[in-house]
Amino acid sequence: MDRYVQPVPAPGDPYRTDWLLDAWLRRHLSAAELAAADTRLTALAADVNGPLRAAHTDAEAHPPHLVRYGPWGERVDRIRTADGWRRLRDAAARHALVALPYQAPTRATWGAATRIVQHALLHLYAPESATFSCPVAMADGAAALLSRPDVDAAVRDSWLPRLTSTDPATAVTSGQWMTEARGGSDLSGSTTTADPAGDGSWRLTGEKWFCSAIDAPVAVALARPAGAGPGSRHLAPFLVPRYAADSPLADADADPDAPAPGIRVHRLKDKLGTRALPTAEVGLRQAYALPLGDPARPGLSRAMTLVVVTRLHNASAAAGGMRRGLAYAHAYATARDVAGGRLVDSPAHRAVLGTLAVDAAGAFVLAGDAFALLGRVEVGGDPASAALLRLVAPMAKLATGRLAVAAASEYVECFGGAGYVEDTGVPRLLRDAQVLPIWEGTTTVLALDVLRAVVREDAAPPLLARLDRAADAARGFAPSVADTLAETVGELRSAVAAVTVDPGGPATLAAVRPLALRMAYALAGALLVEQAVAGGQEAAEVAARLWARRWLRRDDVSVDAHQHLELLSRP
């Protein structure tokens, strides 16, 4: 008897088969802008479907390792990475995943919508990048920080062109050295110190516990400048060259690929997921560093320029992974025969896939709107967008992270036993998704950021006004959605009023996470309504109706999800 082998078709072109990405771009870009974006997106999608998928597989199969000593006993601390990891790095540079928002020609083409095009590129690249999307995110955050006017021009001119280069031979990515074993998310516990060297540079000493992309040539580190006060607000961001080639403290004859003096890699992290991404514990002993802004002034607010960008990338990675997981699960279901028929024809399974498609749509619009707001802030300095972004950035990150983990668990189950077997690659979806609610702040930490924005910056009124407008707009195609949104806005207004009365009270803090999630789900519903009204698409209208029922009314949507699967997934 011949041995049965289950066919597993690859999903289609990730650009041409994503109805919501297409509708989003058509809504936000003019015909000329769309044509320019289409060229880039088509090229990246072709790479993703071909060489980058192979590079991703290679990077996952050959995780990084630390070579601590050379053949004669010298300490070398070399990070060995797979060829696939390096090919993914080169592709990120060629496709301008970091560079796009910083280049004069691209800003001339798309203006404030440059970030929208960048988000579309990330949506295609990230899901099968072996999480090289993480160093891309940190490089973008570092570039945004270097672009601040209070950063020394010499530092900016030395590093920003390298971070935003599209030439793989010269482009670099950045690491991020923020947390410590004592502090974790509580940065006030940071003990890394910074001492002035007298020539404008500084020397950092301390222990950093979770240093992502330790192979990157540069990192942004937080440290407490000599004489600075206690607490997190007095920490300052510094740029730390990783290798001897960029450190003035290195000997003239030093190997350029050797660690910069004062930097020691203790070990690589053995992580649940993101295994292709080298993450390390690092010791600093008078390591060379350059200040990003005036170290005499509290610097945590400057560092938040970086954090906002990386949080948006996190949301984009979550949404992109959800969409790609849906594409794989749908492709598998079309090829899998169960009980005499195709799995994709099973009403029970169709309901699962359709519900996942609704969640993927909500995650996409949350991430996409955050990028759109950032673009308007960077290019036009729009104060209304800046006010909304203060809430949308943490909300998008916290909601999409949790949605991505739940979706990844479902995707593993969609493949049955094969989804639990490592060499199918499916378990990686769940392992990698689990980092999304953790990196750059857990859901609780982000919810507290939302609370601070509501209480200290009065950031809720613009959001609530937007929800009101969406409720009014929904009257034309879905009165039930309009009623749901209006009712939710009323609840949120009451909740916001209550937390502002006693922002530090136990009752407020205990309820802050559900409140932040509720606000995020309401915004996603409003965004789907906006998309439905602007695009006039049946799929967007269905997604808006089902999202409002599922996440605002907490109704079961299985029957409608089953009926509308083809409309929502468009495989």
N, C-alpha and C positions, 0 to 999 in steps of 0.2 A: 504493500500500500504506500502510495506517495505521501510524504509528509506535508501537511497543510502549512502554508506560509501566508499570513495575513497581509494583504496589500495595504500599504499606508501611503496614500498620495500626499504629496506636499501641497500646502495651500497655494493659491494663486498669487499673482503680483500684489504685494501689500499696498501699493498705491492705487492701482486701478480697481481693486475690489472693495475699497473702503468708502462706502457711500457718504458717511458722515464727514470724513476728512475732505472729500471732494466738495460737499455742500458748504462746509465751513470756509474753505478757501474761496469758493465762488462768492460767498457772502461778503468776505472781508477784502478781497482784492479786485481791482479793476481788470478789464480784459487784458491789457498790456502787462499788468503786474502778474496776472495768472499765467500768461504765456511764459514769462521769464521764470516763474517758479516751477512751472511744469517741466521745463528742461532739466532743472536740477533734481527734481523729485523722480523723474523718469530714470535718470542716470543712477541715482542712489538705489532705487527699487531693483534695478537690474543687478547691481552689485550685491544687494542683500539676498536676492534669489539665487545668486551664483557663488562667486568667490568668498563673499563675507560669511555666508552660511557655513562654508567649509572651514573658514578661519575660526569661526565661533566653535565649531566642533573640535578643532585641533586644540584651541586654547582651553577648553573644558577638559579635554582628555589629558592634557599635560599641564597641571597646575604649577604655579611658581614655587621655587624653593630657594632657600638661603644657603649660600656657600660662605661659611663664617671664616674659614682659614685657607690660605694659599698653600701650595705644595711644600714650602719651607717653614710653615708655621706662622707666617705673618697674618695679621687680622685683615681681612679684605671685605667682608660683609657685602658680597655680590648677590644680587637678586637675579636669578635665572628665570626667564619667562619663555613661553612657547612662541614659535614662529607665527602661529595664528594670532596671538595677542599683539604682536608687532604689526601684522598686516591690518588688524582692526584699528590700531593707532594711526597707521598711514592713511587709511580710508577716512578716518575722522578729520584729518587735516585736509585731504584732497577735496572732500565735500563741504568744507568750511563750517563744520558743526559748531565750532567755537567762534570762528572768525566772522561769521555773517553779520552779526549786529554791530561790529566795530569797523567795518570796511566802508570807506566813503562811497565807492561805486554801488554797493548793495543798498546802502541807506538812500542813495540818490534814486535807486530803482523803486524801493518799497517804502521808504520813509518809516513812519511809526509801525508799519506792518511788517518790518523786517523780522521782528520777533515772532510773528505769526508764521512766516515761512520757516524760520529756524525750528519752531515747535513741530511743524509738519515733517521736517527732515529727521528730527529726533524720534518722532513717532514711528518712522520707518526703520531707523538704525538701531535703536536701543534694545528691542526685544531679543535680538539674536546677536548681540555684541559681546557675549561673555562678560557682561557688565562693564565693558570699557566705557559705557555711558557715564560711569561714575567719575573717572578722571576727566572726561569731557565736561561734566557738570562743574567740577572743582576748578578747571581751567577757565571756564566762563565766569565763575564767581571771582576768581583772582583777577581776571581782566577787568571786570566791573569795578573791583576795588582799586586797581591801579589807575582806572580812568577818572577817579575822583579828583577834583581840582586841588585838594589839600595834600595830595601825594607829591613828593619831590619829583620834579620833571626828569631828573637824571635817572632815578629809579624806574620811572615809567618808560622812558625811552630805551632803557636797557632790556626790559623784560616784556613789555606789552607787545612789541612786534613779534617776539618769539611765540608768545601764547596765542596770537591771532594769525600766525602764518598758515598758508595753505600749501606750503612746500613741506612734504614729509621729512626732508633732509634737515630742515631748520626748526620745524614746529616742535613745541614742547607742551606738556600738560603739567598740571599742578597737583600736589597733594594738599592735605588739610590736617594740621596737627593742633587740635583744639583740646580734646579731653585728656584727663589724667585719671589714674586709678582712684585717687581720693575724691575727685570732683565728679567725674562723669558729666551728666547734663547740668549739674550744679557747678557752673564755672567759677562761682565765688570761692570754691575750694582750691583753685589752681595755685600751684606753688612754683611754677617755672618763672624764673626771674630774668630780667634784661638789664644789662649794665652798659652804659655808654663807653665807647672806645676812644673818643676824642677826635675821630676823623669823620664823624657822621654815621658811622656804623655802630652796631651794638653787639653784645655777646650774650647768648642765651644759655641758661643752665637749668636743667630740670628733666623730668621724665614724662614722656607722652605715651599714652596707653593705647590709643586706637588711631593709627596713622595710615589712612587709606592711600592707595597708589604710591607705595613707598618707592617704586621705581621711577617716579616722576622726577625731572631735573630740578624742581623747585617746590617749595611748600609755603603755605601761609600758616603761621603759628601764632597762638596767643601767649603772651607773657606779661608779667607785672613789672613795669619799669621801676628802676631804683627810685625810691622816694614816693612812689604812688600809693594811694590809699588802699584800704581793704575793699573787698567786695568785687563783684564781676564788672561793674561799669568802668573801673580804672584799668582793666586789662587793655592791652594794645596789640594790634596785629603787626606782625613782622614778616618779611619775606626772607626765607632761608634757602640758600643754594644747597642742593643735595649732594653734588659731586665736586671733586677737587677742581675740575675744569673751570668752575664758576666761583670758587672761593679764593679770595686774596690771601687767605691764611695758608693755603697749600704750598708746598715746596715747588720750585720751578720745574723740577724733574719728576714730579709726582705723576702717577698714572691718572689721566683725566677722568677715567671712569671709577676711580677709587672714591670712597666716601669723603666728603668734605671734612677737614679737621674738626673735631668736637662732636661729630655725629656717629653714634654707634647703634646698629640694629641689633636689638636683643634677641628677637625671635619673630617669625611670621605667625599670625593668628591662624589657628585651626578653627574655621568658622562653619556654621550650619550651612550657609550658602555663599554665593559670590566667590566661589573657590578659585576662579581664574584671576581674580583681582588680588594682587599682593598687598596685604595689610599687616602692619608691624607695630611692635612696641619699640620705642626709640628713646635712647638716652642722649641728652645734650649736655656738653661740658664746654662752656665758653665757645659755642658755635657762632660763626659769623652770621649776622642778620642785618637787614635794612628795614628801618621803620616805614610803615605805610600810614603817613599822616604824622602829626605832632605827638610824640610819646608823652609829652608833658600834659596833654589833655586826655580826659577819659576816652577810651578807644573802642569800647564794645559796640557803640552805635555805628562806628565806622565798619567794624567787622560784619555788622548786619547787612551791609551792602552785598557782601559775598553770600551770606546765609539766605537772603531772599532769593537770589538767583539759584542756588543749589536746591532750595526747597521746591522751586518751580520745576527744575529738572527732575526731581524725585517724583512729583505729580505726573509729569509727562511719561516717565518710565513706567509708572504704575498703569496709566491708561493704555500706553502702547502695548505693554505686556498682556493686559486683559484682552485687547483686540486680537493680538497675534495668537494667544491661547485659544480664543474662540475660533479663529480660522483653522487651527490644527484640529480642534475637537470636531468641527463641522466636517472637515475633509475626511477624518477618520470615520465619522458616522455615515458618510455616503458610501464608504467601501466595506463597512462591517455588516455582515448578515447575522441577524439574530431572530430565532424562532420563525424562520421562513420568510423573512423580509429584511429590508435595509433598516439599520438602526435609526437613520435619519427620518424614517417614516413612522417611527414609534411615537404616538402622542405623548407618552410620559417623557421620553428623551427630548422630544422637540420642545416641551415646556421648559426643561432645564436649559437647553441652549438658548431659547428665546429670552428667558429671564436673564441669563448671562449677557446677552446682547443689550438688554436695557441697561444693565449696570455698566457695561463698557461705554455706552453712549453718555451716561451721566458723568463718568470719570473723564471722558475725553473733553466734554465742554468745560468742566471745571479747570482742567489743566490748560486748555486752549484760551480760556478767558483770562487766566492769570498772565499768560505770555502776552496777550493783547494789551492788557493794562500796563505791563512793564514797558512795552514798546512805546506806548503813548507818554509814559512818564519820562523815558530816556530821551525821546526825540522832541516831544512838544512841551515837556515840563507841565503836563496837564494836572492841575491840583485836584480835580475831581477823581481822576484815575488814581492819583497817589493816595487819596483817602480810601478808595475802595481796595487798593492793593494791600494796604496795611491789614485788612481783614482777609482778603481773598488768598493771599500767599499762604498763611498758616492753615486756613480752612481747606484749601485745595489739597495741600499736602496731607493733612490728617485724614480727610475723607477718602481720598484715592488710595492711600496706603492700606487702609482697612478693607476697602472694596477689593483691592488686588489680592490680598491674602485669601479672602473668602472665595474669590473667583478661582484662584490657583488650586485651592483644595477641590473645588468642583471639577476643574479640568483634569486633575489626576484621576478622579473617580470616573470621568467620562471614558477613560481608556481601560477601565477595569483593572485586571491584574497586570496588564502591560504598563499601566500608568504607575505601578509600584516597582518596576524593574529599571534599574539605573541605566542600562545601556540603550533604552528607548529615548532617553533624554527628558522624559516627561517629569520625573521627580524634581528635576532642577527648577521647574516653574514654581513649585511650592517653596523650595528652599530659598531661592533668590527673592521671591516676593516677600518673605518674612522680614527682610531688612528694611523694607520700605516704610513701615510704621515706626521704625527705630532711628534710622540715620537722620541727622539734622532735627532731632527732637521727637520723643515719643508722642503718642496721641494726647496724653495728659499735659506734657510740656507745651505742646502747640495750643491746646485748649486754654491754658493759662495765658499764652501770648494773645489769643483772641480776647480774653477777658481784659487784659491790659489795654488793648487797642480800643475796646468799647468804653472803658472807664476813663482812661487817661487822655485819649485822643478823640473821644466822641465820634468814633468811626462807624457806629451802627446806622445813623440816619441815612447816609447815602445808599447803604445796602438795603435797608427797609424800603426806601423810595423806589429802588430798582425792582424789588419784589412786587411792590404795588403796581408799577407800570406793567409788569409781566402778567399780573392777575387781570388787569384791564384788557391787555392784548389777547389773552386766552378766551375772552368771551366770544370772539368771532368763530372759533372752531371747536372749542371744548368747554362749555359752561361748567362742567364738573371740575375741570382742572382749575378754572378761575375761582370757583368756590373754595377748593382745597387750598390754593395759594393764599387767597384772602384770609381764610381762617388761620392758616399757619402764620401769616404776617401779624395778625392780631395776637397770637400766642407769643410770638417773638418780641413784639413791642412790650408786652407785659413782663416778659422775662428779663429783657434788657433794663427796664425801669427798676425791677427788683434788685438786680445785681449792682446797679449803680448806687443804691441806697446803702448796701452793706457789702462792698466788694471783697473784703477779707474775712467775712463771716464763714463759719463751718458749713452752713447750709448752701451758701453760694459756691464755695469751693468744691463741695461734694457733688454738685449738680453741673459743674462747669463743662465737663467733657460731653455729656448728653446735649447740653445747650449748643456747644460749638458744632457738634455733628448735625444737630437739627438745622442750624443756620446754613451749614454747607449743603445739606440735602435740599433745603429750600432754594438756595442759589442755583443748584444744578437743575432743579425743576424750572426755574425762571429762565435759565439759559436755553434749555430745550424748547421752551415756549418761544423765546426770541428767535431761535433758529427755525422753528416751524413757521412763524409768521413771515420771516424774511425770505425763506426759501420756497415756501409754499409746497413742501414735500410731504407726502403721506407718511413716509417713514419717520420723519421728525415729529409729526403730529402724534403718531402712535407711540413713539418713544416718550414724548412729553406726558401723554395720558397714563402710560403704564408706570413711568417713574413716579408721578404724583401719587398714584394709588399705592405703589409698593413702598415708597420711602417716606411719604408724608401722611398717608392714611393707614399704612401698614396692612393693606389688603393683600390677599393672595391673587397673583396675576397669571397663574399657570395656564388657564384655558386660553386667554388672549395671547399669551406668549407663544403657545403652541400654534395658534392660528396665524400669527404674524411672523413666524420665524424667517421665512424667505425675505420678507420686507426689511426686517431688522438686521439680518446678518449679511445679506448680499454676498455670498461666497464667490 
